[in-house]
Structure formats: C-alpha cells, structure tokens
C-alpha cells in the first residue's frame, strides 16, 4: 500500500473526528438554553440543527470513504473527500498536500484508474 493511502486514512479518521465534534456542538446548541449568553435561543437552535445535519452527513460520507474497495470510482470519491476537507482551515494544508499526492500515477494504478 502506498504511503499516500496511509496518509489518506489518517486524514479521513481525523475528518470523521472533526465532524463528530460538529454534531456534538450542534446538540449543545439545540439542547442547552442560551438566554444567559445573550444569544437568541431560536437562532442557536437553528444553528445547532444545521450543525447536526451537516456534521452527520459529512461524517457518514467520510466514514464510507475509509471502507471503500479499490476501484476507479473509489479514487474519485476519495478525491472528493479530500476536497471536502478544504471547508476547514485546519485541514486545508493537509488537503492540499494530499490532493497533490493523489494525482500521482501510482495512486491511480492502486485504484485501477487509467493514468492517461
């Protein structure tokens, strides 16, 4: 297995953890009262619901990418997951590094993608 694949698996696991924390933060905003913080409770619940939904969707998409078989479609899907990490400033440098490495011929061959 190429090193880039190992790095992608670490990257994917970190993204899963990040999105799980997003779900937890969303639950916090939905359940706990925010009147004492000076925030509008209705707006806090909306933000929390959006965080729960997006965090769960992104977690699921990233988790699936960690368990896909080696096929050409998996190469494309995992590339999309690398780009999904660009939505976070924290993961942007790692995503750029992985994106560059993901284009190499040995990674394409590993997934059975025609390198042409």
ABEGO torsion letter per residue (X at the ends): XBAAAAAAAAAAAAAAAAAAAAAAAAAAAAABBAAAAGBBAAAAAAAAAAAAAAAAAAAAAAAAAAABBBBAAAAAAAAAAAAAAAABAAAAAAAAAAAAAAABAAAAAAAGBBAX
